[in-house]
Amino acid sequence: MNDFDFFIGTWNVHNRRLVSRLTGSDEWEEFAGRSTCTRHFDGAANVDEIVFPAKGFSGLTVRVCDPATREWSIYWASSTGGALGLPPMVGRFEGGRGEFYADDQHEGRPVRCRFVWTVVGPDSCRWEQAFSVDGERTWETNWTMDFTRA
């Protein structure tokens, strides 16, 4: 249940995000962020806030582990939206890699969404978001965050 303990603390974040998703675009925007994560429920939950100064908004992630299944549910909220995003991303870690999935929508279009967390070392990790519109045959990675401990 302590899969996300590596993430506790404060991080500098390099974001790389597709300007236009699911359009065949290869134009990326890059911007900085700063994230702080706190541990709860003896490691079975955590909360992080990420601030994107150049973008003028913040995000909040709540992660909770089901002790029976060892699966995590990941919820996201943005300061621009004012609501907790549903459905949660659900998945688990195997070693230093976690995969999490949900059926969602992007601009009204159904998508399968995937998060991949990779622990690079004690002071470095990576998060990636990708969408699939063809039953997971192909994925478009549309946002990456590279974290270095502050």
C-alpha positions in Angstrom: 0.0 0.0 0.0 3.0 2.3 0.1 3.5 2.3 -3.7 3.5 6.1 -3.9 5.8 6.8 -0.9 8.5 7.6 -3.5 6.5 10.7 -4.4 6.2 12.3 -0.9 7.9 15.7 -0.8 8.3 18.7 -3.1 9.2 18.4 -6.7 10.2 20.6 -9.7 8.3 19.5 -12.7 9.1 19.8 -16.4 5.8 19.5 -18.4 5.6 18.6 -22.0 2.0 18.6 -23.4 0.6 18.2 -26.9 -1.1 21.4 -28.0 -3.8 19.5 -29.9 -4.8 16.0 -28.8 -6.1 13.3 -31.2 -5.5 15.4 -34.3 -2.2 14.0 -35.5 -0.4 17.1 -34.1 3.3 16.9 -33.1 3.4 20.4 -31.7 4.3 20.4 -28.0 4.3 23.1 -25.4 6.7 23.0 -22.4 6.2 24.7 -19.1 7.3 24.4 -15.5 5.4 23.3 -12.4 6.0 22.6 -8.7 4.4 19.8 -6.9 4.1 18.9 -3.2 2.7 15.5 -2.0 1.7 14.4 1.4 1.2 10.9 2.8 -2.0 9.8 4.6 -3.6 6.5 6.0 -0.1 5.0 6.7 0.7 5.1 3.0 -2.6 4.0 1.7 -3.5 7.5 0.4 -1.7 10.7 -0.6 -2.6 14.1 -1.9 -0.5 16.4 -4.1 -1.0 19.9 -5.4 0.8 21.0 -8.5 1.1 24.6 -9.5 1.7 25.8 -13.1 2.7 29.4 -12.8 2.9 30.1 -16.5 -0.5 28.6 -17.1 -2.3 30.3 -14.3 -3.9 27.2 -12.7 -3.3 24.5 -10.2 -4.2 20.8 -10.0 -4.9 18.5 -7.1 -4.6 14.7 -7.1 -6.0 12.4 -4.5 -4.8 8.7 -4.6 -6.4 6.0 -2.4 -5.4 2.3 -2.3 -7.9 -0.5 -1.7 -6.1 -2.8 0.7 -8.0 -5.9 -0.5 -7.0 -5.5 -4.2 -3.9 -3.4 -3.8 -5.4 -1.2 -6.6 -5.1 2.6 -6.5 -7.9 5.0 -7.6 -6.5 8.3 -8.7 -8.8 11.4 -8.8 -7.9 14.8 -10.3 -9.3 18.3 -9.8 -8.3 21.5 -11.5 -8.6 25.0 -10.1 -10.2 26.0 -13.4 -12.9 23.3 -13.2 -14.0 23.3 -9.6 -15.0 19.6 -9.6 -13.4 16.3 -8.9 -12.8 14.5 -12.1 -14.6 11.2 -12.6 -14.1 8.3 -13.3 -10.9 7.7 -11.4 -7.9 6.1 -13.0 -7.5 2.6 -11.5 -4.4 0.4 -11.5 -1.4 -0.8 -9.6 2.4 -0.8 -9.4 4.6 -3.7 -10.4 8.2 -2.9 -9.4 9.0 0.7 -10.2 6.2 1.1 -12.8 2.5 1.8 -12.3 -0.2 1.7 -14.9 -3.7 3.1 -14.4 -6.7 3.2 -16.7 -10.1 4.7 -17.2 -12.8 5.2 -19.8 -13.1 8.9 -20.2 -14.0 11.6 -22.8 -11.9 14.2 -24.6 -13.9 17.1 -26.1 -17.0 14.8 -26.1 -15.2 11.9 -27.7 -14.9 8.6 -25.8 -11.3 7.7 -25.1 -9.4 5.1 -23.1 -7.0 6.9 -20.8 -3.7 5.5 -19.4 -1.4 7.0 -16.8 2.1 5.5 -16.5 4.2 6.3 -13.4 7.9 5.3 -13.6 10.2 5.6 -10.6 13.6 6.6 -12.1 15.4 6.9 -8.7 15.0 8.4 -5.2 15.0 12.0 -6.7 13.5 11.4 -10.1 10.2 10.1 -11.5 8.0 10.4 -14.6 4.3 10.5 -15.3 2.8 10.1 -18.7 -0.8 10.4 -20.0 -2.0 8.7 -23.2 -5.3 8.3 -25.0 -6.5 5.4 -27.2 -9.5 5.6 -29.5 -9.1 2.2 -31.1 -9.5 -0.3 -28.2 -5.9 0.1 -26.9 -4.3 -1.0 -30.1 -2.5 2.3 -30.4 -1.9 5.1 -27.8 -1.2 8.8 -28.3 1.0 10.1 -25.4 -0.2 13.7 -24.9 1.3 14.8 -21.7 4.5 14.0 -19.8 5.8 15.3 -16.5 9.4 14.8 -15.4 9.9 15.3 -11.7 13.1 16.1 -9.9 13.2 16.4 -6.1 13.3 20.1 -5.0 
